[in-house]
Amino acid sequence: MKYNFRVALILVALSLPFVNMPENLAQIPGGYNNADKTDQDVVKAAKFAFNTQRLKQRRSISLISIERAEMQVVAGRNYQLWLKVKNNNQIQQVTTVVYLDLQQRYSLSSWKVEKCKR
């Protein structure tokens, strides 16, 4: 009984620093966290994504807006972006992932035409 009380006390003490922590500081290590959609790095990733897709499709694609952005720190950074684009005079919602490696090189991991699920 004494052992269980000590374990419970230790667990409570370890969790105290996280009580009432601001949301922007309570990030999940290795997980995606909200990013400011006007952040310079987010905008660069979005422009890279739509330029890469435009060249791949050989069609006229233009970026209308960044609807939402999340970032994941890995060996580099992943940017998960929800974009509104104009593709052949048609408005589409796109979910894309752009990877920025440690040498500051971008690559397009995915591009899916789908509505923002979050």
C-alpha positions in Angstrom: 0.0 0.0 0.0 2.8 2.4 0.9 4.5 1.6 -2.4 1.4 2.4 -4.4 1.0 5.7 -2.6 4.6 6.7 -3.5 4.2 5.8 -7.1 1.0 7.8 -7.3 2.7 10.8 -5.6 5.6 10.6 -8.1 3.2 10.5 -11.1 1.3 13.5 -9.8 4.5 15.4 -9.2 5.8 14.7 -12.7 2.5 15.9 -14.3 2.4 19.2 -12.5 4.6 21.1 -14.9 2.1 20.3 -17.7 -1.0 21.6 -15.9 -2.3 24.9 -17.4 0.5 24.9 -20.0 -0.2 27.1 -23.0 -1.3 25.1 -26.0 1.6 26.3 -28.1 4.1 24.9 -25.6 2.3 21.6 -25.1 3.6 20.1 -28.3 3.7 16.4 -29.0 7.3 15.3 -29.6 7.6 13.9 -33.2 4.0 14.7 -33.9 2.5 17.5 -36.0 1.8 20.8 -34.3 -0.1 23.8 -35.6 2.0 26.3 -37.5 1.2 29.9 -38.5 -0.1 29.9 -42.1 1.6 33.2 -42.7 5.0 32.0 -41.5 7.7 32.6 -44.1 8.8 28.9 -44.1 5.1 27.7 -44.4 4.6 30.0 -47.4 7.8 28.8 -49.0 6.7 25.1 -48.5 3.3 25.9 -50.0 4.8 27.7 -53.1 7.2 24.8 -53.6 4.3 22.3 -53.4 2.1 24.0 -56.0 5.0 24.8 -58.3 6.2 21.2 -58.3 2.6 19.9 -58.9 2.2 22.5 -61.7 5.3 21.2 -63.5 4.2 17.6 -62.9 0.7 18.1 -64.3 1.8 20.6 -67.0 -1.3 22.6 -66.2 -2.1 26.0 -64.9 -2.3 25.8 -61.1 -2.3 28.9 -58.9 -2.3 29.2 -55.1 -5.3 31.0 -53.8 -4.7 30.6 -50.0 -3.1 28.5 -47.3 -6.1 27.3 -45.2 -4.2 25.6 -42.5 -0.6 24.5 -41.7 1.1 22.0 -39.4 4.8 21.3 -38.9 6.5 18.1 -37.7 10.2 18.2 -36.7 12.0 15.1 -37.9 15.4 14.9 -39.5 14.4 18.1 -41.1 10.8 19.3 -41.2 7.5 18.1 -42.6 4.9 20.7 -43.5 1.4 19.4 -43.8 -0.6 22.0 -45.6 -4.3 22.5 -46.5 -4.4 24.7 -49.6 -7.0 26.2 -51.8 -5.8 26.2 -55.4 -7.1 27.0 -58.8 -6.5 24.2 -61.2 -7.7 24.7 -64.8 -10.2 27.3 -63.7 -11.6 25.0 -61.1 -11.2 25.8 -57.3 -9.9 22.8 -55.4 -9.0 22.0 -51.8 -5.7 20.1 -51.5 -3.9 18.4 -48.7 -0.1 18.2 -49.2 3.0 17.3 -47.3 6.3 19.0 -48.1 9.6 17.7 -46.6 12.5 20.1 -45.9 15.7 18.2 -45.3 18.7 19.2 -43.2 20.4 20.7 -46.3 17.4 23.0 -46.8 16.2 21.0 -49.9 12.4 20.6 -50.4 10.6 17.6 -51.7 6.9 17.0 -52.3 5.8 13.9 -50.3 2.1 14.0 -51.2 -0.6 16.0 -53.0 -4.2 14.9 -52.6 -7.3 16.7 -53.8 -9.6 16.5 -50.8 -11.4 18.8 -48.4 -9.7 19.8 -45.1 -10.7 17.2 -42.6 -9.6 19.1 -39.5 
